[in-house]
C-alpha cells in the first residue's frame, strides 16, 4: 500500500485515537518549537505509524496491553524490521509511560540527541 492509499486509514486512526495516544500527541507537539515537527498516524511504507519525526527518522509507537500478546509481539517485530530497513529508528513506549509528559519528552529528546 502506498502512502496515498493509506491516507484514509491514517485519518480514521487520528479521529479514533485512544487516551495514551492523545496525551502523547499533546506532548510530542512541543518538539516542533525545537525544530522537530512530529506527524501523527503517519503513513510510512506499507504501515501507518503512531508518530514520526522525519528530521530524526524516528518512529514512536505507543504500546498498550495488547502488545504483550505473543502474536502481536511477533507482528510488531516484523513491522519494526521492515521500518528499520526503510531507514527509520523505532522507539516503543508503553501506554502508561506515554501519558507522562516529562518521561516522554526526556526519552524522545535523548533518542534524537537533543
C-alpha positions as CSV (number, residue, x, y, z in Angstrom):
1,X,0.0,0.0,0.0
2,X,1.3,3.4,-0.9
3,X,1.1,6.5,1.3
4,X,-1.8,7.8,-0.8
5,X,-3.8,4.6,-0.3
6,X,-3.0,4.7,3.4
7,X,-4.2,8.3,3.9
8,X,-7.9,7.4,4.6
9,X,-6.7,4.9,7.2
10,X,-4.4,7.4,8.8
11,X,-7.2,10.0,9.0
12,X,-9.5,7.4,10.6
13,X,-6.9,6.4,13.1
14,X,-6.3,10.1,14.1
15,X,-10.0,10.5,14.7
16,X,-10.3,7.4,16.8
17,X,-7.1,7.6,18.8
18,X,-7.1,6.5,22.4
19,X,-6.2,8.4,25.6
20,X,-2.5,7.5,25.7
21,X,-2.0,8.4,22.0
22,X,-3.8,11.7,22.5
23,X,-1.7,12.5,25.6
24,X,1.5,11.6,23.7
25,X,0.4,13.8,20.8
26,X,-0.1,16.8,23.1
27,X,3.4,16.2,24.5
28,X,5.2,15.4,21.2
29,X,3.8,18.6,19.5
30,X,6.1,20.5,21.8
31,X,9.1,19.3,19.9
32,X,8.1,21.5,16.9
33,X,9.4,24.5,18.8
34,X,12.8,22.7,19.0
35,X,12.9,22.1,15.2
36,X,11.5,18.6,15.3
37,X,7.9,18.5,14.0
38,X,6.0,15.3,14.7
39,X,3.5,13.7,12.4
40,X,0.6,11.7,13.9
41,X,-0.7,8.5,12.4
42,X,1.8,8.9,9.5
43,X,1.9,6.5,6.5
44,X,5.4,5.1,6.1
45,X,6.0,2.3,3.6
46,X,3.1,-0.1,3.9
47,X,2.3,1.0,7.5
48,X,0.7,3.7,9.4
49,X,2.8,4.5,12.5
50,X,1.6,6.3,15.6
51,X,4.2,9.2,15.4
52,X,7.0,10.1,13.1
53,X,9.8,12.7,13.4
54,X,11.1,12.8,9.8
55,X,14.1,15.0,10.6
56,X,15.3,12.4,13.1
57,X,14.0,9.4,11.1
58,X,12.4,8.3,14.4
59,X,9.1,6.5,14.7
60,X,7.4,6.4,18.1
61,X,4.9,3.6,18.8
62,X,2.6,3.8,21.8
63,X,2.0,0.2,23.0
64,X,-1.0,-0.8,25.1
65,X,-1.5,-4.1,26.8
66,X,-2.4,-5.9,23.6
67,X,1.2,-5.6,22.5
68,X,2.2,-8.0,25.2
69,X,0.4,-10.9,23.5
70,X,2.8,-13.2,21.6
71,X,1.0,-13.0,18.3
72,X,1.0,-9.2,18.4
73,X,4.7,-9.1,19.6
74,X,5.7,-11.2,16.7
75,X,3.8,-8.9,14.2
76,X,5.4,-5.9,15.9
77,X,8.9,-7.3,15.4
78,X,8.3,-8.0,11.7
79,X,6.9,-4.5,11.2
80,X,9.8,-2.9,13.1
81,X,12.3,-4.8,10.9
82,X,10.6,-3.5,7.8
83,X,10.6,0.1,9.1
84,X,14.3,-0.2,10.0
85,X,15.1,-1.4,6.5
86,X,13.4,1.7,5.3
87,X,15.9,3.7,7.3
88,X,13.8,4.5,10.4
89,X,14.6,4.0,14.1
90,X,11.7,2.7,16.1
91,X,11.0,3.6,19.7
92,X,8.3,1.7,21.6
93,X,6.7,3.4,24.6
94,X,4.4,1.7,27.0
95,X,1.0,3.4,27.0
96,X,1.3,4.2,30.7
97,X,4.6,5.9,30.1
98,X,3.3,7.8,27.1
99,X,0.9,9.8,29.3
100,X,3.9,11.2,31.4
101,X,4.9,14.5,29.8
102,X,8.3,14.5,31.5
103,X,9.1,10.9,30.7
104,X,8.1,11.0,27.1
105,X,9.9,14.3,26.3
106,X,13.1,13.2,28.0
107,X,13.1,9.8,26.3
108,X,12.5,11.2,22.8
109,X,15.0,14.0,23.3
110,X,17.6,11.5,24.4
111,X,16.9,9.2,21.5
112,X,17.2,12.0,18.9
113,X,20.2,13.6,20.7
114,X,18.8,17.0,21.8
